[in-house]
Amino acid sequence: MKIGVALGSGSARGWAHIGVLRALAEMEVTPDIVCGTSIGAFVGAAHADGDLGSLEDWVRTLSWQEVVGFFDVGARGGLIKGDKLMAFFARHFVDRDFHDLPLPFACVATDLVSGREVWLKEGSVAAAVRASIALPGLFAPQLRDERLLVDGGLVNPVPVSLCRALGADVVIAVDLGSDLVSQRFREVPPPPPASAWRQRLGQLFGRPAEAAVGNGNGNGGPSLLDVVSGSINIMQVRIARSRLAGEPADVLVAPRLAQVGLLDFHRGAEAIEEGLEAVRVMRPAILRALANT
């Protein structure tokens, strides 16, 4: 029996994948196949290369100042080029060919021209991850094999189908967006506290740090960052629900992460703990799925 783990997209919320993988290890559940989309590809690649411990140590100590320093602002294709981040990733975590990884790994990107889903499982792992995380409007697209690739979350936010294609008999999937839309848009929340990213990038997005999303209190409309992040949340939640309905996982792990913003990469410790807790909640279902196969 082969166990596959499908790590979903979700930007900064994806640090929860580290907690999920840690909790599975505590249960002595060892994945035979790892697949990821976007931030799921980032974490999945590190895990497949045996670098999860180093990644966790780094993520837990990230400050927002360090995060800002990794993002090289550009003007073509996206607000962030991402070269600094991926250079760091390649130096410290994964800088090898797919075929050299100790654990089978693949990730998802989207062909910007055709709109087709692209499965990346050959060549440079770091380059493939860079393509998979290229969130439109934020990260610049990646040119690979004469195709312009962007974030895989546009077409397959939780890559269960890719896990199955690689031979997984049981798939444990991680959906990072299960509570985003319902919690953020069905109820009108009080104005959120200013995050470090809002303070740092407030002028760029043209709104005060204290701007709330849809609070209806007369303070004006949402910021550009609010609109982008809210739209991405809605899109990926709807696509994920549709894909998971047609391609269900054996177990779906859903960390509660609505409080973590799109670019809150400095809140890694919090996201990791949510991932750990989500697996603990699903422990009976995971054991049942493994026993029934």
C-alpha positions as CSV (number, residue, x, y, z in Angstrom):
1,M,0.0,0.0,0.0
2,K,1.3,3.4,-1.0
3,I,0.4,6.5,1.0
4,G,0.2,9.8,-0.8
5,V,0.0,13.3,0.7
6,A,-1.5,16.1,-1.3
7,L,-0.5,19.5,0.1
8,G,-2.8,22.3,-1.1
9,S,-2.2,26.0,-2.0
10,G,-2.8,28.8,0.4
11,S,0.2,31.2,0.4
12,A,1.4,31.9,4.0
13,R,-1.2,29.5,5.4
14,G,0.9,26.7,3.8
15,W,3.3,26.6,6.8
16,A,0.5,24.5,8.3
17,H,1.7,21.7,6.0
18,I,4.8,21.4,8.2
19,G,2.6,20.7,11.2
20,V,0.6,18.2,9.2
21,L,3.7,16.2,8.2
22,R,5.1,16.4,11.7
23,A,1.8,15.0,13.2
24,L,1.7,12.2,10.6
25,A,5.2,11.3,11.6
26,E,4.1,11.1,15.3
27,M,1.5,8.7,14.2
28,E,4.1,6.7,12.4
29,V,2.4,7.4,9.1
30,T,5.1,7.8,6.5
31,P,4.1,9.1,3.0
32,D,5.4,7.2,0.0
33,I,4.5,10.0,-2.4
34,V,4.3,13.8,-1.8
35,C,2.5,16.2,-4.2
36,G,2.0,19.9,-3.8
37,T,0.5,23.0,-5.3
38,S,1.9,26.5,-4.7
39,I,3.1,26.7,-1.0
40,G,2.3,23.0,-0.8
41,A,5.0,22.4,-3.5
42,F,7.4,24.5,-1.4
43,V,6.9,22.5,1.7
44,G,6.5,19.2,-0.1
45,A,9.8,19.6,-1.9
46,A,11.6,20.2,1.3
47,H,10.0,17.1,2.9
48,A,10.8,14.9,-0.1
49,D,14.4,16.0,0.2
50,G,14.6,15.2,3.9
51,D,14.9,18.9,4.8
52,L,11.6,19.4,6.7
53,G,13.3,19.8,10.0
54,S,15.6,22.6,8.7
55,L,12.6,24.3,7.0
56,E,10.6,24.2,10.3
57,D,13.5,25.7,12.2
58,W,13.7,28.5,9.7
59,V,9.9,29.1,9.5
60,R,9.5,29.3,13.2
61,T,12.0,32.1,13.6
62,L,11.0,34.2,10.6
63,S,10.3,37.8,11.4
64,W,8.3,40.0,9.1
65,Q,11.4,42.1,8.4
66,E,13.2,39.0,7.1
67,V,10.2,38.1,5.0
68,V,10.1,41.5,3.4
69,G,13.8,41.3,2.6
70,F,13.3,38.1,0.5
71,F,10.8,39.8,-1.8
72,D,12.4,41.7,-4.6
73,V,9.7,44.1,-5.9
74,G,9.3,44.1,-9.7
75,A,7.1,45.8,-12.2
76,R,6.7,43.2,-14.9
77,G,4.3,40.2,-14.4
78,G,3.9,40.6,-10.6
79,L,4.7,42.8,-7.7
80,I,7.2,40.3,-6.4
81,K,9.9,38.7,-8.7
82,G,10.6,36.0,-6.1
83,D,14.3,35.5,-7.2
84,K,15.7,36.1,-3.7
85,L,13.3,33.7,-2.0
86,M,13.9,30.9,-4.5
87,A,17.7,31.4,-4.4
88,F,17.6,31.0,-0.7
89,F,15.3,27.9,-1.0
90,A,17.7,26.3,-3.5
91,R,20.8,27.0,-1.4
92,H,19.4,25.8,1.9
93,F,16.8,23.2,1.1
94,V,16.3,21.8,-2.4
95,D,18.7,22.2,-5.3
96,R,18.6,19.0,-7.2
97,D,16.8,17.0,-9.9
98,F,13.4,15.4,-9.3
99,H,15.0,11.9,-9.9
100,D,17.5,12.5,-7.2
101,L,15.0,13.1,-4.4
102,P,14.8,10.3,-1.8
103,L,10.9,10.4,-2.0
104,P,8.8,10.7,-5.1
105,F,7.5,14.3,-5.5
106,A,5.6,16.3,-8.1
107,C,3.9,19.6,-8.2
108,V,1.3,21.5,-10.1
109,A,1.5,24.7,-12.1
110,T,-0.8,26.5,-14.6
111,D,0.0,27.3,-18.3
112,L,-0.9,31.0,-18.4
113,V,-1.5,30.9,-22.2
114,S,-3.6,27.8,-22.5
115,G,-5.0,27.6,-19.0
116,R,-4.0,24.0,-18.8
117,E,-2.9,22.2,-15.7
118,V,0.8,21.2,-15.8
119,W,2.3,18.5,-13.7
120,L,6.0,19.1,-13.0
121,K,8.0,16.0,-12.1
122,E,11.3,16.3,-14.1
123,G,14.3,18.6,-14.1
124,S,15.1,21.2,-11.4
125,V,13.0,20.9,-8.3
126,A,13.6,24.5,-7.3
127,A,12.6,25.8,-10.8
128,A,9.4,23.7,-10.6
129,V,8.5,25.0,-7.2
130,R,9.1,28.6,-8.4
131,A,6.6,28.0,-11.1
132,S,4.0,26.5,-8.8
133,I,4.1,29.4,-6.3
134,A,3.8,32.1,-9.0
135,L,0.6,33.6,-7.6
136,P,-0.9,35.9,-10.4
137,G,-0.4,39.6,-9.6
138,L,2.0,39.0,-6.8
139,F,4.7,36.7,-8.1
140,A,6.0,37.0,-11.6
141,P,5.3,34.0,-13.9
142,Q,8.1,31.5,-14.6
143,L,9.2,30.5,-18.1
144,R,9.8,26.8,-18.3
145,D,10.0,24.6,-21.4
146,E,8.7,27.5,-23.5
147,R,5.6,27.8,-21.4
148,L,4.7,30.7,-19.1
149,L,3.7,29.1,-15.8
150,V,1.8,30.5,-12.9
151,D,0.4,29.2,-9.6
152,G,-1.1,25.7,-9.8
153,G,-3.9,26.8,-7.4
154,L,-5.7,28.3,-10.4
155,V,-6.6,24.8,-11.7
156,N,-5.8,22.2,-8.9
157,P,-5.5,23.7,-5.4
158,V,-5.4,20.3,-3.7
159,P,-3.6,17.9,-6.0
160,V,-5.3,14.6,-5.1
161,S,-5.4,13.6,-8.8
162,L,-1.6,14.0,-9.1
163,C,-1.1,11.7,-6.1
164,R,-3.3,9.1,-7.6
165,A,-1.5,9.3,-10.9
166,L,1.8,8.7,-9.2
167,G,0.5,5.5,-7.7
168,A,-1.0,6.4,-4.3
169,D,-3.5,3.9,-2.9
170,V,-4.5,6.1,0.0
171,V,-4.4,9.9,-0.3
172,I,-4.4,12.2,2.7
173,A,-5.1,15.7,1.4
174,V,-4.6,19.1,3.1
175,D,-7.1,21.9,2.3
176,L,-5.9,25.2,3.6
177,G,-9.0,27.2,2.6
178,S,-11.9,25.3,4.1
179,D,-12.9,28.1,6.5
180,L,-11.8,31.2,4.6
181,V,-14.8,32.4,2.7
182,S,-17.4,31.4,5.2
183,Q,-15.7,33.1,8.1
184,R,-14.5,36.2,6.3
185,F,-17.5,37.1,4.1
186,R,-20.7,35.8,5.7
187,E,-20.2,37.8,8.8
188,V,-19.0,41.4,9.1
189,P,-16.0,41.4,11.3
190,P,-14.7,44.3,13.4
191,P,-11.7,46.1,11.7
192,P,-8.7,43.8,11.9
193,P,-5.5,45.0,13.6
194,A,-2.9,46.3,11.2
195,S,-0.6,43.5,10.1
196,A,3.1,44.0,9.5
197,W,2.6,43.6,5.8
198,R,-0.1,46.3,5.8
199,Q,2.2,48.7,7.7
200,R,5.2,47.9,5.4
201,L,3.3,48.0,2.1
202,G,0.4,50.3,2.9
203,Q,1.5,53.1,0.6
204,L,2.1,50.7,-2.3
205,F,-1.5,49.4,-2.0
206,G,-3.0,52.8,-1.5
207,R,-4.8,52.4,1.8
208,P,-4.2,53.0,5.4
209,A,-2.9,50.1,7.5
210,E,-6.2,50.1,9.5
211,A,-8.4,49.6,6.4
212,A,-11.0,46.8,7.0
213,V,-12.4,44.4,4.5
214,G,-16.0,45.2,3.7
215,N,-16.8,46.7,7.1
216,G,-19.4,49.0,5.7
217,N,-18.4,51.7,8.2
218,G,-17.8,54.5,5.7
219,N,-14.1,54.3,5.8
220,G,-14.0,53.6,2.0
221,G,-13.4,50.5,0.0
222,P,-10.9,47.7,0.6
223,S,-7.3,48.1,-0.2
224,L,-5.7,46.5,-3.3
225,L,-4.2,43.8,-1.1
226,D,-7.6,43.1,0.4
227,V,-9.2,42.7,-3.0
228,V,-6.4,40.5,-4.4
229,S,-6.3,38.2,-1.3
230,G,-10.1,38.0,-1.0
231,S,-10.5,37.2,-4.7
232,I,-7.8,34.5,-4.6
233,N,-9.5,33.0,-1.5
234,I,-12.9,32.8,-3.2
235,M,-11.4,31.4,-6.4
236,Q,-9.3,28.7,-4.8
237,V,-12.0,27.6,-2.3
238,R,-14.6,27.2,-5.1
239,I,-12.1,25.3,-7.3
240,A,-10.9,23.1,-4.5
241,R,-14.5,22.2,-3.6
242,S,-15.2,21.3,-7.2
243,R,-12.1,19.3,-7.7
244,L,-12.4,17.4,-4.4
245,A,-16.0,16.5,-5.1
246,G,-14.9,14.8,-8.3
247,E,-11.5,13.5,-7.1
248,P,-12.1,12.9,-3.3
249,A,-9.3,12.2,-1.0
250,D,-9.5,9.2,1.5
251,V,-8.9,11.7,4.3
252,L,-9.2,15.5,4.1
253,V,-7.3,17.5,6.7
254,A,-8.5,21.1,7.1
255,P,-6.5,23.4,9.4
256,R,-8.4,26.4,10.7
257,L,-6.4,29.3,9.2
258,A,-8.8,32.1,8.4
259,Q,-6.8,34.4,10.8
260,V,-3.6,34.1,8.8
261,G,-3.3,36.5,5.9
262,L,-2.1,35.9,2.4
263,L,1.4,37.3,3.1
264,D,1.7,36.6,6.8
265,F,4.7,34.3,6.3
266,H,6.1,35.5,9.7
267,R,3.3,33.7,11.5
268,G,4.7,30.3,10.8
269,A,4.7,29.0,14.3
270,E,1.0,29.7,14.6
271,A,0.2,28.0,11.3
272,I,2.4,24.9,12.1
273,E,0.4,24.4,15.4
274,E,-2.9,24.6,13.5
275,G,-1.5,21.9,11.1
276,L,-0.6,19.7,14.1
277,E,-4.0,20.1,15.7
278,A,-5.9,19.4,12.4
279,V,-4.2,16.0,12.1
280,R,-4.9,15.2,15.7
281,V,-8.6,15.8,15.1
282,M,-8.5,13.6,12.1
283,R,-6.5,10.8,13.6
284,P,-9.4,8.3,13.8
285,A,-10.3,8.9,10.2
286,I,-6.7,8.5,9.1
287,L,-6.2,5.2,11.0
288,R,-9.5,3.9,9.6
289,A,-8.6,4.8,6.0
290,L,-5.2,3.0,6.4
291,A,-6.8,-0.1,8.0
292,N,-9.5,-0.4,5.3
293,T,-7.0,-0.4,2.4
